[in-house]
Amino acid sequence: MDEDGVFRRVPLVYRYKDALYESFSLAIVRALFGKPPLELEMVDSGFGKISLEWLRVGDQRIPVDDEGAALVPYRGGSGSFRYVSATDVLSGKVPLEVLDGVIVLLGTSAPGLLDLRATPVGSAYNGVEIHANLISGMLDKRIMHHPGYTQAIELLALLTLGLVLGVCLPVLSPLLSSVLSVLMLSSIVVVNLYFWHRGLNIHLASQVFLALILILFHNAYGYFIEAHSKQRLGRMFGQYVPPEIVAEMSEESSDFGVSGESREMTVLFSDVVSFTAMSERLEPDELTRLMNAYFTHMTEVIQQHRGTIDKYIGDAIMAFWGAPLTDELHPQHAVVAALEMVARMDQVRAEFVARGWPPLRNGVGINTGLMNVGNMGSEFRMAYTVLGDAVNLGARLEGQTRIYGVDIIVSEFTQAATQGIIYRELDRVQVKGKEQKVMIYEPIGLEGQLLASELALVDRYHEALAAYQAGEWRRAEKLFAGLQETEPDRKVHQLYVERLMDRSTNEARASR
């Protein structure tokens, strides 16, 4: 029996004291054929080893292994052959035609006689029926051949299977990996059946076991890699982007932030107005609490509108839209976030004053353009950030808020890429580091949220600005003077009034 205690093979010849003896089933077959001589067919299995492979009984060739054992061709479970009670035969109860022209094996079936065997088709199988299966297999030529070279076939199959699955599974998508796994398992069964129908018994268990192990290992490895990737994304971007964006990123297969790429994005710079003077009046711990509260409010607003926090630079915040996840509405989200940042400061200003802190006011600059984004830095420290001329312009625009006395300034590129937002055109400026002038705008609010009086003032301002740009100086001077009287605190009105006054003064001097 095999190592697991199951009878799958039965030796057909035995050697005892340099003599060969045939088994019960082989003796029956030889007797049926008139006791022809028994011949052993040996083959050279390689490396000088001579192995037994066939037994020849007359014209009959019976495949055996090197130990002279044949694989039992079981028909089925116990009772696959007809049982006749010996008592009924002795008492004459069995008709003679039942035993006429058949091979009859006399054996025992009672458990107490200890002739029960464990087989692949039954745990308590009568030993005599094992011989019946062998005799039937030899006569029908159904005994499967398992020569030595089948080990080479099995080894080649295992090697091929391991290479194909080991190389392909890690690089294929989950769907293609599943398809490949099903195809390989099906191929193993099909190839095994092919050899089986040609009389060769190729062990199937080792190949199926290897395939299942590789598939399970790949799935487990993929699960842990995916979990590790999600943790890495959480560590890398958790402090910069809102949790819902990190969750979206974990569902995608892209490698975020590893290498730089160029894409159109929107950048925002926000700075506290008169921070230096304010910080000199506060104790260090008080200043720290104030800035932490300020950054918390502003960061919450930015992340609510799908923004990525790049860094905190002193009292300044740098954020961008359009990475790590692509955002087709990045200009819109950035401008709406800036409007809400200003509105949030109006809400918390009373809270700050109640805590003895100065009322903060922040300036915001926004620009849209082509930027380089990715993990950048040194071998000691890396940061997910953006670089480029468009980024520098965004920083310069934040500084222009002091000049025009507004909370937010956006470039013409951002203004053109947004919808549903009311803007006040401010000026055409040439910022430091830029050769060409850029139109700048102040976003006032969303359409439908402004009062009619506010919209009327914006229209009056644009009328005055159009007169100024057309060279209608007297009309422009009159219109801006009226706006300044209506809104004396708006610095942009005062700026244009001063420009017109300077021009009139210069013209008067030139005419003298």
C-alpha positions as CSV (number, residue, x, y, z in Angstrom):
1,M,0.0,0.0,0.0
2,D,1.0,3.6,-0.5
3,E,2.3,5.9,2.3
4,D,-1.2,7.1,3.2
5,G,-2.4,3.5,3.8
6,V,-4.4,3.2,0.6
7,F,-4.1,0.4,-1.9
8,R,-3.7,1.9,-5.4
9,R,-1.1,-0.6,-6.7
10,V,-0.7,-4.4,-6.3
11,P,2.6,-6.2,-7.1
12,L,2.0,-8.8,-9.8
13,V,5.4,-10.5,-9.2
14,Y,7.3,-11.1,-6.0
15,R,10.9,-12.1,-5.5
16,Y,11.7,-14.5,-2.7
17,K,15.1,-16.2,-2.3
18,D,16.1,-15.4,-5.8
19,A,12.9,-16.9,-7.3
20,L,9.9,-15.0,-8.8
21,Y,6.4,-15.7,-7.7
22,E,3.2,-14.5,-9.4
23,S,0.3,-12.8,-7.6
24,F,-3.1,-14.4,-7.3
25,S,-4.6,-12.2,-10.1
26,L,-1.7,-12.7,-12.5
27,A,-1.9,-16.5,-11.9
28,I,-5.6,-16.5,-12.8
29,V,-4.8,-14.7,-16.1
30,R,-2.0,-17.1,-17.0
31,A,-4.2,-20.0,-16.2
32,L,-6.9,-18.6,-18.5
33,F,-4.4,-18.3,-21.4
34,G,-3.0,-21.8,-20.8
35,K,-0.1,-20.8,-18.6
36,P,2.2,-19.2,-21.1
37,P,5.7,-18.2,-19.9
38,L,6.0,-15.0,-17.9
39,E,8.6,-12.6,-19.3
40,L,10.0,-9.4,-17.7
41,E,10.7,-6.5,-20.1
42,M,13.4,-4.2,-18.8
43,V,14.3,-0.8,-20.1
44,D,17.2,1.5,-19.6
45,S,15.8,4.4,-17.6
46,G,19.0,6.5,-17.9
47,F,22.3,6.9,-16.0
48,G,22.9,3.1,-16.3
49,K,19.8,2.1,-14.4
50,I,17.8,-0.9,-15.7
51,S,14.2,-0.8,-14.6
52,L,11.2,-3.2,-15.0
53,E,8.4,-1.7,-17.1
54,W,6.3,-4.5,-18.6
55,L,5.2,-8.1,-17.9
56,R,4.5,-10.2,-20.9
57,V,2.1,-13.1,-20.7
58,G,1.9,-14.7,-24.1
59,D,0.6,-11.8,-26.4
60,Q,-0.5,-9.8,-23.4
61,R,1.7,-6.9,-22.1
62,I,0.9,-5.7,-18.6
63,P,2.4,-2.3,-17.5
64,V,4.1,-2.3,-14.1
65,D,6.4,-0.1,-12.2
66,D,10.0,-0.7,-11.2
67,E,8.7,-2.8,-8.2
68,G,6.6,-5.0,-10.4
69,A,3.3,-3.4,-9.2
70,A,0.3,-2.5,-11.4
71,L,-2.1,0.3,-10.9
72,V,-5.5,-1.2,-9.9
73,P,-8.1,-0.1,-12.5
74,Y,-11.0,0.2,-10.0
75,R,-14.4,0.0,-11.7
76,G,-16.2,1.6,-8.7
77,G,-17.1,1.0,-5.1
78,S,-17.5,-2.2,-3.4
79,G,-20.0,-4.5,-5.2
80,S,-19.0,-3.5,-8.8
81,F,-18.6,-7.2,-9.4
82,R,-21.4,-9.7,-8.7
83,Y,-21.1,-11.5,-5.3
84,V,-22.4,-15.0,-4.9
85,S,-22.6,-16.6,-1.5
86,A,-20.5,-19.7,-1.2
87,T,-23.1,-21.2,1.1
88,D,-25.7,-20.8,-1.7
89,V,-23.3,-22.6,-4.1
90,L,-22.7,-25.5,-1.8
91,S,-26.4,-25.9,-1.1
92,G,-27.3,-25.7,-4.8
93,K,-29.4,-22.6,-4.6
94,V,-27.4,-20.8,-7.3
95,P,-28.4,-21.7,-10.9
96,L,-25.5,-23.3,-12.9
97,E,-25.7,-20.6,-15.7
98,V,-24.6,-18.0,-13.1
99,L,-21.2,-19.7,-12.8
100,D,-20.9,-20.9,-16.4
101,G,-18.2,-19.4,-18.5
102,V,-17.0,-16.9,-16.0
103,I,-14.0,-16.4,-13.7
104,V,-14.9,-17.1,-10.2
105,L,-12.8,-15.9,-7.3
106,L,-13.3,-17.4,-3.8
107,G,-12.7,-15.0,-1.0
108,T,-13.9,-13.6,2.3
109,S,-16.0,-10.5,3.0
110,A,-16.6,-10.8,6.8
111,P,-14.8,-7.9,8.7
112,G,-13.5,-10.4,11.3
113,L,-11.5,-12.2,8.7
114,L,-9.3,-9.1,8.2
115,D,-9.4,-9.0,4.4
116,L,-10.8,-5.5,4.2
117,R,-8.5,-2.8,2.5
118,A,-8.6,1.0,2.2
119,T,-8.8,2.0,-1.4
120,P,-9.5,5.2,-3.4
121,V,-13.1,4.1,-3.9
122,G,-13.9,2.8,-0.4
123,S,-12.4,2.7,3.1
124,A,-13.5,-0.9,3.7
125,Y,-13.0,-2.8,0.4
126,N,-12.9,-6.6,0.1
127,G,-9.4,-7.8,-0.9
128,V,-10.8,-10.4,-3.3
129,E,-12.5,-7.6,-5.3
130,I,-9.2,-5.8,-5.7
131,H,-8.0,-9.0,-7.5
132,A,-11.2,-9.0,-9.6
133,N,-10.5,-5.4,-10.7
134,L,-6.9,-6.4,-11.6
135,I,-8.0,-9.4,-13.6
136,S,-10.6,-7.4,-15.4
137,G,-8.1,-4.7,-16.2
138,M,-5.5,-7.1,-17.6
139,L,-8.1,-8.8,-19.8
140,D,-9.5,-5.5,-21.0
141,K,-6.1,-3.8,-21.2
142,R,-7.2,-1.0,-18.9
143,I,-4.2,-1.0,-16.6
144,M,-2.6,2.4,-16.8
145,H,1.1,2.7,-17.5
146,H,3.3,4.8,-15.2
147,P,6.9,4.4,-16.5
148,G,9.9,6.2,-15.1
149,Y,9.9,8.8,-17.8
150,T,6.5,10.1,-16.6
151,Q,8.4,11.8,-13.8
152,A,10.3,13.9,-16.4
153,I,6.9,14.8,-17.9
154,E,5.6,15.8,-14.4
155,L,8.7,17.8,-13.7
156,L,8.5,19.6,-17.0
157,A,4.8,20.3,-16.4
158,L,5.6,21.7,-12.9
159,L,8.4,23.9,-14.3
160,T,6.3,25.2,-17.1
161,L,3.4,25.9,-14.8
162,G,5.6,27.6,-12.3
163,L,7.2,29.8,-14.9
164,V,4.0,30.9,-16.6
165,L,2.1,31.6,-13.4
166,G,5.0,33.1,-11.6
167,V,5.9,35.5,-14.4
168,C,2.4,36.4,-15.7
169,L,0.3,36.7,-12.5
170,P,2.2,39.7,-11.0
171,V,2.0,41.8,-14.2
172,L,-1.6,41.1,-15.2
173,S,-4.8,42.8,-14.0
174,P,-7.0,40.9,-11.6
175,L,-9.4,39.9,-14.4
176,L,-6.7,38.6,-16.7
177,S,-5.0,36.8,-13.8
178,S,-8.3,35.0,-13.0
179,V,-8.7,34.1,-16.7
180,L,-5.1,32.8,-16.9
181,S,-5.6,30.8,-13.7
182,V,-8.7,29.1,-15.0
183,L,-7.0,28.4,-18.3
184,M,-3.9,26.9,-16.7
185,L,-6.0,24.7,-14.4
186,S,-8.1,23.6,-17.3
187,S,-5.0,22.9,-19.4
188,I,-3.6,20.7,-16.6
189,V,-6.8,18.6,-16.6
190,V,-7.1,18.4,-20.4
191,V,-3.4,17.3,-20.8
192,N,-3.8,14.8,-18.0
193,L,-6.9,13.3,-19.7
194,Y,-5.0,13.3,-23.0
195,F,-2.3,11.1,-21.6
196,W,-4.9,9.0,-19.6
197,H,-6.7,8.0,-22.8
198,R,-3.4,6.9,-24.2
199,G,-2.7,4.7,-21.2
200,L,-0.3,6.9,-19.4
201,N,-0.9,7.8,-15.8
202,I,0.5,11.3,-15.0
203,H,0.1,12.5,-11.5
204,L,-2.3,15.4,-11.4
205,A,-2.2,16.3,-7.7
206,S,1.2,17.9,-7.7
207,Q,0.4,20.2,-10.7
208,V,-3.0,21.3,-9.3
209,F,-1.4,21.8,-5.9
210,L,1.3,24.0,-7.4
211,A,-1.1,26.0,-9.4
212,L,-3.4,26.6,-6.4
213,I,-0.5,27.6,-4.2
214,L,0.8,30.1,-6.8
215,I,-2.7,31.5,-7.3
216,L,-3.3,31.8,-3.6
217,F,0.1,33.3,-3.0
218,H,-0.4,35.8,-5.7
219,N,-3.8,36.8,-4.4
220,A,-2.5,37.1,-0.8
221,Y,0.6,39.0,-2.0
222,G,-1.6,41.3,-4.1
223,Y,-3.9,41.9,-1.1
224,F,-1.0,42.8,1.2
225,I,0.6,44.9,-1.5
226,E,-2.7,46.7,-2.0
227,A,-3.1,47.2,1.7
228,H,0.5,48.5,2.0
229,S,-0.1,50.8,-1.0
230,K,-3.2,52.2,0.6
231,Q,-1.2,52.8,3.8
232,R,1.6,54.4,1.8
233,L,-0.9,56.7,0.1
234,G,-2.4,57.6,3.4
235,R,1.0,58.4,4.9
236,M,2.1,60.3,1.8
237,F,-1.1,62.4,1.1
238,G,-3.1,62.2,4.4
239,Q,-1.7,65.5,5.6
240,Y,-2.2,67.3,2.3
241,V,-5.5,66.1,0.9
242,P,-8.9,65.2,2.4
243,P,-9.6,61.6,3.4
244,E,-12.2,61.1,0.6
245,I,-9.6,61.9,-2.0
246,V,-7.1,59.5,-0.4
247,A,-9.9,56.9,-0.6
248,E,-10.4,57.6,-4.3
249,M,-6.7,57.4,-5.0
250,S,-6.5,54.0,-3.3
251,E,-9.1,52.7,-5.8
252,E,-6.9,53.7,-8.8
253,S,-3.9,51.8,-10.0
254,S,-1.7,54.8,-10.8
255,D,1.5,55.4,-8.9
256,F,0.8,58.9,-7.4
257,G,3.7,61.2,-6.6
258,V,6.6,58.9,-7.4
259,S,7.8,60.7,-10.5
260,G,7.1,64.3,-11.7
261,E,4.7,65.1,-14.5
262,S,3.5,68.2,-16.3
263,R,-0.2,69.1,-16.2
264,E,-2.5,72.1,-16.1
265,M,-3.4,72.9,-12.5
266,T,-4.4,75.8,-10.3
267,V,-2.3,77.1,-7.4
268,L,-3.4,79.2,-4.5
269,F,-1.3,81.4,-2.1
270,S,-2.8,82.8,1.0
271,D,-1.0,85.2,3.4
272,V,-1.9,87.0,6.6
273,V,-1.9,90.8,6.1
274,S,0.5,92.7,8.4
275,F,1.6,89.5,10.1
276,T,5.0,90.8,11.2
277,A,3.6,93.7,13.1
278,M,0.9,91.5,14.7
279,S,3.4,88.8,15.7
280,E,5.5,91.3,17.6
281,R,2.5,92.1,19.9
282,L,1.9,88.4,20.9
283,E,3.7,86.0,23.1
284,P,5.2,83.0,21.3
285,D,2.8,80.5,22.7
286,E,-0.2,82.7,22.0
287,L,1.0,83.3,18.4
288,T,1.3,79.5,18.0
289,R,-2.3,78.9,19.1
290,L,-3.5,81.7,16.9
291,M,-1.8,80.4,13.8
292,N,-2.8,76.8,14.5
293,A,-6.5,78.0,14.7
294,Y,-6.1,80.0,11.5
295,F,-4.4,77.2,9.6
296,T,-7.1,74.7,10.8
297,H,-10.0,76.9,9.5
298,M,-8.3,77.6,6.1
299,T,-7.1,74.0,5.6
300,E,-10.6,72.7,6.3
301,V,-12.0,75.0,3.6
302,I,-9.4,74.1,1.1
303,Q,-9.8,70.3,1.6
304,Q,-13.6,70.6,1.4
305,H,-13.1,71.9,-2.1
306,R,-10.7,69.0,-3.1
307,G,-7.6,71.1,-2.7
308,T,-4.2,69.7,-1.8
309,I,-2.1,71.5,0.9
310,D,1.4,71.9,-0.5
311,K,3.0,73.5,2.6
312,Y,2.7,76.2,5.3
313,I,5.3,78.9,4.8
314,G,5.4,81.0,8.0
315,D,1.9,82.6,8.0
316,A,1.3,81.6,4.3
317,I,-0.5,78.7,2.9
318,M,0.3,77.1,-0.5
319,A,-2.3,74.8,-2.0
320,F,-3.1,73.5,-5.5
321,W,-5.9,71.8,-7.4
322,G,-5.6,69.1,-10.2
323,A,-3.3,66.7,-8.4
324,P,-2.8,64.0,-7.2
325,L,-6.2,63.2,-8.7
326,T,-7.1,64.8,-12.0
327,D,-9.7,67.5,-11.5
328,E,-11.3,69.0,-14.6
329,L,-12.9,71.8,-12.5
330,H,-9.7,72.8,-10.6
331,P,-10.0,76.6,-11.4
332,Q,-13.6,76.6,-10.3
333,H,-12.9,74.7,-7.1
334,A,-9.9,77.0,-6.2
335,V,-11.8,80.2,-6.7
336,V,-14.9,79.0,-4.7
337,A,-12.5,77.8,-2.0
338,A,-10.9,81.3,-1.9
339,L,-14.3,83.0,-1.6
340,E,-15.2,80.7,1.3
341,M,-11.8,81.3,3.0
342,V,-12.5,85.0,3.1
343,A,-16.1,84.4,4.3
344,R,-14.8,82.0,7.0
345,M,-12.4,84.7,8.3
346,D,-15.3,87.1,8.6
347,Q,-17.0,84.5,10.8
348,V,-14.1,83.6,13.0
349,R,-12.8,87.2,13.4
350,A,-15.2,87.9,16.3
351,E,-14.0,84.6,17.9
352,F,-10.4,85.7,17.6
353,V,-11.1,89.2,19.1
354,A,-13.0,87.5,22.0
355,R,-9.8,85.5,22.8
356,G,-7.7,88.6,22.7
357,W,-6.2,88.0,19.3
358,P,-6.0,90.6,16.6
359,P,-8.6,90.4,13.8
360,L,-6.8,88.6,10.9
361,R,-7.3,89.4,7.3
362,N,-5.8,87.3,4.6
363,G,-4.9,88.0,0.9
364,V,-5.3,85.2,-1.7
365,G,-3.6,84.9,-5.1
366,I,-4.7,82.3,-7.6
367,N,-3.3,81.3,-11.0
368,T,-4.0,78.5,-13.5
369,G,-1.4,77.1,-15.9
370,L,1.0,74.4,-16.8
371,M,3.0,73.1,-13.7
372,N,5.3,70.3,-12.8
373,V,3.9,68.2,-9.9
374,G,5.4,65.2,-8.1
375,N,7.7,64.1,-5.3
376,M,10.6,66.5,-5.3
377,G,13.4,67.2,-2.8
378,S,16.7,65.5,-1.8
379,E,17.8,62.1,-0.6
380,F,17.2,63.4,2.9
381,R,13.7,64.8,2.5
382,M,11.0,64.6,-0.1
383,A,7.8,66.7,-0.6
384,Y,4.8,66.4,-2.9
385,T,4.8,69.9,-4.5
386,V,4.4,71.9,-7.7
387,L,6.9,74.0,-9.6
388,G,6.9,76.3,-12.6
389,D,6.3,79.8,-13.9
390,A,2.6,79.5,-13.4
391,V,3.3,78.8,-9.7
392,N,5.5,81.9,-9.4
393,L,2.8,84.0,-10.9
394,G,0.3,82.8,-8.4
395,A,2.6,83.9,-5.5
396,R,3.1,87.3,-7.1
397,L,-0.6,87.8,-7.4
398,E,-1.1,87.3,-3.7
399,G,1.2,90.3,-3.1
400,Q,-0.9,92.4,-5.4
401,T,-3.9,92.2,-3.0
402,R,-2.2,94.9,-0.8
403,I,-1.8,97.3,-3.7
404,Y,-5.5,97.0,-4.8
405,G,-7.0,96.6,-1.4
406,V,-8.8,93.4,-2.2
407,D,-9.0,90.0,-0.5
408,I,-8.5,87.8,-3.7
409,I,-6.8,88.3,-7.0
410,V,-6.9,85.8,-9.8
411,S,-5.2,85.8,-13.2
412,E,-6.9,86.1,-16.5
413,F,-6.2,82.4,-17.1
414,T,-8.1,81.4,-14.0
415,Q,-11.0,83.8,-14.7
416,A,-11.4,82.4,-18.2
417,A,-11.6,78.9,-16.9
418,T,-14.4,79.4,-14.4
419,Q,-18.2,79.8,-14.7
420,G,-20.9,81.3,-12.6
421,I,-18.6,83.7,-10.7
422,I,-18.9,87.5,-10.8
423,Y,-15.5,89.2,-11.2
424,R,-14.3,92.8,-10.9
425,E,-11.6,93.5,-13.5
426,L,-8.8,95.2,-11.7
427,D,-5.9,96.0,-14.0
428,R,-3.3,94.8,-16.4
429,V,-0.1,94.4,-14.5
430,Q,3.5,93.2,-15.0
431,V,4.6,91.3,-12.0
432,K,8.2,90.7,-11.0
433,G,9.8,88.0,-13.1
434,K,7.2,88.3,-16.0
435,E,7.9,90.2,-19.2
436,Q,4.3,90.2,-20.4
437,K,1.5,91.9,-18.6
438,V,-1.4,89.9,-17.1
439,M,-5.0,90.9,-16.6
440,I,-6.0,90.5,-13.0
441,Y,-9.5,90.1,-11.5
442,E,-11.2,90.1,-8.1
443,P,-13.8,87.4,-7.6
444,I,-16.8,89.0,-5.8
445,G,-19.2,86.1,-5.4
446,L,-21.3,83.5,-7.1
447,E,-24.1,84.3,-9.5
448,G,-27.4,84.5,-7.8
449,Q,-25.8,85.2,-4.4
450,L,-25.1,89.0,-4.8
451,L,-27.6,91.7,-4.1
452,A,-28.8,93.9,-6.9
453,S,-27.1,96.9,-5.3
454,E,-23.8,95.1,-5.3
455,L,-24.2,94.2,-9.0
456,A,-25.1,97.8,-9.8
457,L,-21.8,99.0,-8.2
458,V,-19.8,96.4,-10.2
459,D,-21.5,97.6,-13.4
460,R,-20.7,101.3,-12.5
461,Y,-17.1,100.3,-11.8
462,H,-16.7,98.5,-15.2
463,E,-18.2,101.5,-16.9
464,A,-15.6,103.8,-15.3
465,L,-12.8,101.3,-16.1
466,A,-13.9,101.1,-19.8
467,A,-13.8,104.9,-20.0
468,Y,-10.3,104.9,-18.5
469,Q,-9.0,102.2,-20.9
470,A,-10.6,104.1,-23.8
471,G,-8.8,107.3,-22.9
472,E,-12.0,109.1,-22.0
473,W,-10.2,110.8,-19.0
474,R,-12.8,113.4,-18.0
475,R,-15.6,110.8,-18.0
476,A,-13.5,108.3,-16.2
477,E,-12.5,110.8,-13.6
478,K,-16.1,111.7,-13.0
479,L,-17.3,108.1,-12.8
480,F,-14.4,107.0,-10.4
481,A,-15.1,110.1,-8.2
482,G,-18.7,109.0,-7.9
483,L,-17.7,105.5,-7.0
484,Q,-15.2,106.8,-4.4
485,E,-17.9,108.9,-2.8
486,T,-20.2,105.8,-2.7
487,E,-17.5,103.4,-1.5
488,P,-14.8,105.5,0.2
489,D,-13.1,102.5,1.7
490,R,-12.6,100.6,-1.6
491,K,-8.9,101.1,-2.4
492,V,-9.1,100.3,-6.1
493,H,-11.4,103.4,-6.7
494,Q,-8.9,105.6,-4.9
495,L,-6.1,104.0,-7.0
496,Y,-7.7,105.0,-10.3
497,V,-8.6,108.5,-8.9
498,E,-5.0,109.1,-8.0
499,R,-3.8,107.9,-11.4
500,L,-6.2,110.3,-13.1
501,M,-5.2,113.2,-10.9
502,D,-1.5,112.5,-11.5
503,R,-2.2,112.5,-15.3
504,S,-4.1,115.8,-15.1
505,T,-1.2,117.3,-13.1
506,N,1.4,116.1,-15.6
507,E,-0.7,117.4,-18.5
508,A,-1.0,120.8,-16.8
509,R,2.8,121.0,-16.3
510,A,3.4,120.0,-19.9
511,S,1.2,122.8,-21.2
512,R,3.0,125.6,-19.3
